[in-house]
């Protein structure tokens, strides 16, 4: 799959591809901002669970995918300048610099698979729902670090009432993939006015017996970028993740 | 307890003190080496589970113990210059500088309590054994980052054969306190010639039915310091930990 992406043969979203393999969010920053971002991730492990940090100028994620190239192996990239989205591209070979550091962050695709495997009915994983989870900017502030600050973004899964406990258990096994929910039941309590109007992603059908359950989301760094305006940043395009060589189950703590 | 330590009324080891509260390892480095050490911790989360990073020059660990002062609230400190132990002191007020960053790392005292609470017979927690766990330098290399490299240090607990599985389960709940064991049963497989000759800590009685179980250890940064020779570093003295305001159970993932 990564070879197809590298050759430009595939530029779409990666949800459901290479099932069983960990996919990650990606943030690339100049070394000058990298220290602050590392501390930011340490202080906000639920939205920003750090899986790998590359050496400056080295585009190879030696731990999660030896031999891969982060300049070409993500289907779609976003280029940010001073906090504004400047461009969307399918490789960053021409933008790469000797001072760039890549951060790979856990992604909820791993626990979505685990939820489905556990027999939990996750709306955006149902046939025809398009596998795009609804996401919301909350009133929960992240803990600032250096130049980085901003609100936490969450994803929502509408879980049948009798499966909520199981959903907590299943996702708790994956602390580096956002882990257990941060809130169950009351969108207003975390600053979400209307669950039918997500800030990112798509609305999903909610049944009467469904409870809205919220998890910290890897889109948080992009919202933090909007707020913090670093001079230069590259990220994956939402849904267009980096596919690693690591199996989902290798990331489970129990 | 921290007030006693701050006033110099207590300068001893902290094992067993303030039971139920998380204690941490501590490493203090100039900002210049802090980035490399942050990446080192990210790459070696089992021996170096990072719980807090302070802002440069700020001795207050705002997350784990608001109001505490890391210059006075550790019972005993070690001062390292170019990788050599230069001094052992009971406060670092005169050594503090505007560019110093403190790293607080998880400590196995938390899961020792959990093991005992789970009914597991941990030798160094038995009466009269002095609560000092045996520790060994292994043949397992840490993943290097910038200037930091060196071998992993492990602690050993001799666990009765029929309780080994339970010990894995209990410690798995605390991934930020070194988590699950890294090896069970064969000291030679990880480069330990003789379990009766630990590199740090004390020998403990092993019974015939005991299995040696090894966990990654927070002494690793000190061994890495010996190998990597940063110009200036301060750490806690072994066993003389920083006591936080956070409860052990707050750190459990499930």
Contacts between the chains, C-beta under 8 A, distances in Angstrom:
chain1	res1	chain2	res2	distance
A	31	B	35	7.9
A	34	B	35	6.9
A	35	B	31	8.0
A	35	B	34	6.9
A	35	B	35	4.6
A	35	B	38	7.0
A	38	B	35	7.0
A	38	B	38	4.6
A	38	B	39	7.0
A	38	B	42	7.2
A	39	B	38	7.0
A	39	B	53	5.0
A	42	B	38	7.2
A	42	B	50	5.5
A	42	B	52	7.6
A	42	B	53	5.4
A	43	B	52	7.9
A	43	B	53	7.4
A	43	B	63	7.0
A	50	B	42	5.5
A	52	B	42	7.6
A	52	B	43	7.9
A	53	B	39	5.1
A	53	B	42	5.4
A	53	B	43	7.4
A	53	B	145	8.0
A	63	B	43	7.1
A	63	B	143	7.3
A	143	B	63	7.3
A	145	B	53	8.0
A	169	B	254	7.2
A	172	B	253	5.7
A	172	B	254	4.6
A	173	B	254	7.5
A	175	B	175	6.3
A	175	B	253	5.2
A	179	B	253	6.9
A	180	B	253	7.6
A	180	B	254	8.0
A	253	B	172	5.7
A	253	B	175	5.2
A	253	B	179	6.9
A	253	B	180	7.5
A	253	B	253	5.8
A	253	B	254	8.0
A	254	B	169	7.1
A	254	B	172	4.6
A	254	B	173	7.5
A	254	B	180	8.0
A	254	B	254	6.8
